[in-house]
């Protein structure tokens, strides 16, 4: 009886993205945008940043209209995640991510939520359930978010009554939802 020697491999197929850490929004009306999100979330911004229990929002100045400019995903090991993405043929350039601005941050623990705007936790938002992104190409979105980034595809449904195709991708304790307009293609 011959035994093969035990080999130890680095697991590159283990999910490495642990959460959507924060979103970056650029707005020409930073003070108004910060005030609106403070009211909506019931939390006080600190330096243009607001955080609920599971995700943050950073609001930056821009001369154009308000727009999402970056999704920053958390990983417990930035070096391993970078190597995994390289093996999957993905660089985090706008060209490679089809115009979706994506970045990574190394984080083993979720930062604390921003202070309450009011005195009651019940009057504030504790966490977000969904972050919704619109895409003209849902197949490419599945390839990027599920195939290359490794987010878990939980739902892929088309509903002509809503004129929408919805993709739900699990990322930590929230869902990245990709919405596609069926008529516009």
N, C-alpha and C positions, 0 to 999 in steps of 0.2 A: 504494500500500500504506500503510495507516494503522496505526500502532501505538498500542495503549492505554498510557497511562502506568502504570508499575509502582506498585501500591499495597501498602503494608505494613500488615498486620493483626496485631493481638495474637492469638495462638492461645489460645482459651479451651477447646479440646477436648483439649489436651495433658494427660496425667495429671500432676497436681500433688502428689498425696499420695505421698510416697516411702516411708513406713514407718509401722507402728504403733509409736510412740515408747515409750509406757508405759501401763500399766493402773493404776487406783487401786482398791484394796480397802480397805473400812472394816471394822473388826472391834472387838468389845468386849474382846477379849483380844489386844491389839497385841503384847505381848512373846511370847506363845505363837505367834501367827501369824508373826511375824518369825522366830522360832526354827525353826518348821516349814519355812518357805521357804528359810532358810539351809541346813538339812539336805538338803532336796530338791534344791536347785540347786548345793550345794557352794560357795557364795559368801557372803561376809560382807556383811551389811547395813550401810549407812552412813546414819544418821538415818532409819531406817524405809524405806529404798530399797535395792532389790537389782536389779542389771542383769546380764543375760547378754549375749552378743554382739549380739543384734538387737532386744531389747525389755527394758523395765524394769518393775518392779513397785513401786508406792508403797503402803505400808500405813499407814492413818490410823486414829485412834481414833473409835469410834462406840459408842453405848450399846446398839445393837441387834445382831443376829447378823451374821456375816460376809457381805459382799455386794460385788459389783463395782459401783463407783459412777461410773466414768468410763473411757472409751477416749480416749487422746490420740494423734492422728495427726501425723506430722511432714510438713512441707512446706518446700521450699527458699525459697519466697516467700509469706509470709503474706498480703500485700496482694492478690496475684494469685489465690491460692486463695480468699480471702474474696469477691472479685468474681465468681469462677467459681461459687461456691456460691450467691451472690445471683442470678446469671443462671439458675441451675438451680432457683431458688425454694426454697432451703433456708437456714433460719437454724438455728443450733446450739442451739435451745431444746429442752427436753424434749418439749414439745408437737409441735414440727416433726419431731423424730427419734423420735417414738412411744415416748417413755420411755427411749430409749437415750442415756445421758449421753456426749456426744461433744465433744471440744475439739481445737483445733489448736495446734501449737507450730512456730515457725520454726526449722529446723535444717538445716544443709547437711552436717554430718557426724554419724555415730552416736557417741554418747558411749561411753567405754570401759566394759568390763565391770567389775563390782565385783571387789574383790580375792578371791582364792581363800580358802576356809575352811580347806582342807587344802593341803599343799604341792604336790600333783600336779594338773595340768590334766586328766588322765584321770579324776580323781575328781570333777570338776565338770561342770555342764551348760554347753556352749559357746553354744548358741542354742536357741530354741524353733521348732518346725516349725508348730504349729497353736495357735490360740486359739479355743476353742469357746464359742459363744453359743447359748442356746436361744431360739426364737421361736415364738409361737403363729400367726404370719402370715408364711409364707415369701415370698409374692408382694410384700408390703410391704418385707420385708428386701432382696429383690433390687432393688426400686426405690430404696431408701435407699443401700445399700452399692455396688451396681454403677452404677445410673443417676445418682444425685446425687453420691455421693462419688467415683465413677470407679474403684472397685476392679475388677479383672478377674475376671469370673465364669468359673471354670475347670471347674466341675462342678455339675450339678443332677440328683441321683438320688434316687429313692424306692425303698425296699426294705421291702416288707411283712413280711418275715421278721425284720427288726430293728425294725419299727414306726417307721421313721424316714424322713424326707426330709432329705438333706444337701446343703448349698450350700457350695462351696469358692470363696472370693474371694481372689485373690492381692493381697498388700499388701507391697511390698518383697520381702524374702526369707522371709516367712512367710505362712501361710494363715489368714484369718479364716473359720472354719467356722461356719455357721449350721445348727443342728440343730432339726428340727421333729418333734414326736410326732404320728404319723398318727392314732392313736386319739383323742387329746384334741382334735385340730383346732386 
